[in-house]
Amino acid sequence: MQSIQVLLALAIAPLFAAWLGTLRALLQNRRPAGLGQGYRDLRRLFHKESLLPEGSSWLLRFSPYILFGTKVMALTLVPIIALNLPLARTADVIALVGLLAVARIFQVLAAMDTGTAFADLGAHREMLVSALAEPALLTAFFIASLLAGSTSLSTIALHAQQAMFSLHPSMVFAAAAFFLVLLIENARIPVDNPATHLELTMIHEAMLLEYSGRHLALLEWGAQVKLLLYVAMGIALFFPWGIADHASPLAFLVACLALLGKLFLAAPILALVETLFAKKRLFRVPEFAASAFLFGVIGLLTHFMLGA
């Protein structure tokens, strides 16, 4: 089931990104590209030649594989369709955040390795924002860990399933912090616009300007997997109902249908946020990330003062 979960996530990640793009286009009175656009883009990029800047080192060449590999490893640690999978016991939420940080470090180093001004600016902006986003993500995880008595994401999801009717005010602040971090880490509006190439404002896309061919395909696919991964983490933390807690074909089928339904409902929320809110100025983005950390701290204080 571990392999099925990873393969399922890799397969539906482009579909989820295309569904989100379709909803966003419809809300903005534009003609959508279709649900198969993500797969068509990946196919086109995988068939193109990969070119590298002259003078670049091995970092630029191998970083796409490292980034994609870390996303695949993260998929094995998150209970997407089932709890207590074999590899889920090897790491907790702290190791999961560290694994995502390793991917970010390699991406930033590879961007600086190109020697171009825009990639270097994007790398510095990425580190500035992530320095505030990672603590906010950890505080959201810590709130759920204190309630569940464990830092294992599977245990946290199981505790949330068993206490589905319990009211925890601290989890409301954790959900707010996590949602802001989801927007930050996936370069979504109002933090960044993944569809723009305006040099003065882009963060994530600035680090990808020197990639082409299969390298760019792996980075784009990895970004889609990362978006699905964060949504799956949010589901495991706050809406874990439907995730299989035992190994059986029926439970697996119900978990897959529940996952598709939750993704179907999560995309309109993200599309609505990206439509109703304008992109923030670059110098206001750290304030946005600090707000996520503030929500997490308030959630921790609420837990310690109220015990809930």
Salt bridges, closest charged atoms under 4 A:
ASP41 OD1 - ARG44 NH2 3.37
ASP120 OD2 - HIS124 ND1 3.54
GLU126 OE2 - ARG104 NE 3.23
GLU134 OE2 - ARG104 NH1 2.42
GLU185 OE1 - ARG104 NH2 2.17
GLU185 OE1 - LYS226 NZ 3.48
GLU205 OE1 - HIS197 NE2 3.83
GLU205 OE2 - HIS204 ND1 3.62
ASP245 OD1 - HIS246 ND1 2.74
GLU274 OE1 - ARG24 NH1 3.21
GLU274 OE2 - ARG188 NH2 2.90
GLU287 OE1 - ARG284 NE 2.88
